[in-house]
């Protein structure tokens, strides 16, 4: 009988660093949406709702690049 190997994806996703990254992205997305909503209601600035997700993606890219550079130049 062959042993079954179970891959536990939740243990790989629920690391401390990934939780911090997800919270940062959600905070950035929340701030972008609230800024756009308030700007539209007050008439201060017209915002295209299609580009709301760009700040959260930029934060994710900065985090990924920073982590990659930190791992590359880590002293062993």
MODELLER restraints for C-alpha pairs under 7 A, 6 or more apart:
rsr = mdl.restraints
at = mdl.atoms
rsr.add(forms.Gaussian(group=physical.xy_distance, feature=features.Distance(at['CA:25:A'], at['CA:56:A']), mean=5.22, stdev=0.5))
rsr.add(forms.Gaussian(group=physical.xy_distance, feature=features.Distance(at['CA:25:A'], at['CA:59:A']), mean=6.67, stdev=0.5))
rsr.add(forms.Gaussian(group=physical.xy_distance, feature=features.Distance(at['CA:25:A'], at['CA:60:A']), mean=6.73, stdev=0.5))
rsr.add(forms.Gaussian(group=physical.xy_distance, feature=features.Distance(at['CA:28:A'], at['CA:55:A']), mean=6.65, stdev=0.5))
rsr.add(forms.Gaussian(group=physical.xy_distance, feature=features.Distance(at['CA:28:A'], at['CA:56:A']), mean=5.39, stdev=0.5))
rsr.add(forms.Gaussian(group=physical.xy_distance, feature=features.Distance(at['CA:29:A'], at['CA:53:A']), mean=6.52, stdev=0.5))
rsr.add(forms.Gaussian(group=physical.xy_distance, feature=features.Distance(at['CA:29:A'], at['CA:56:A']), mean=5.42, stdev=0.5))
rsr.add(forms.Gaussian(group=physical.xy_distance, feature=features.Distance(at['CA:32:A'], at['CA:52:A']), mean=6.18, stdev=0.5))
rsr.add(forms.Gaussian(group=physical.xy_distance, feature=features.Distance(at['CA:33:A'], at['CA:52:A']), mean=6.52, stdev=0.5))
rsr.add(forms.Gaussian(group=physical.xy_distance, feature=features.Distance(at['CA:36:A'], at['CA:47:A']), mean=6.16, stdev=0.5))
rsr.add(forms.Gaussian(group=physical.xy_distance, feature=features.Distance(at['CA:39:A'], at['CA:45:A']), mean=5.25, stdev=0.5))
rsr.add(forms.Gaussian(group=physical.xy_distance, feature=features.Distance(at['CA:39:A'], at['CA:46:A']), mean=6.92, stdev=0.5))
rsr.add(forms.Gaussian(group=physical.xy_distance, feature=features.Distance(at['CA:40:A'], at['CA:46:A']), mean=5.93, stdev=0.5))
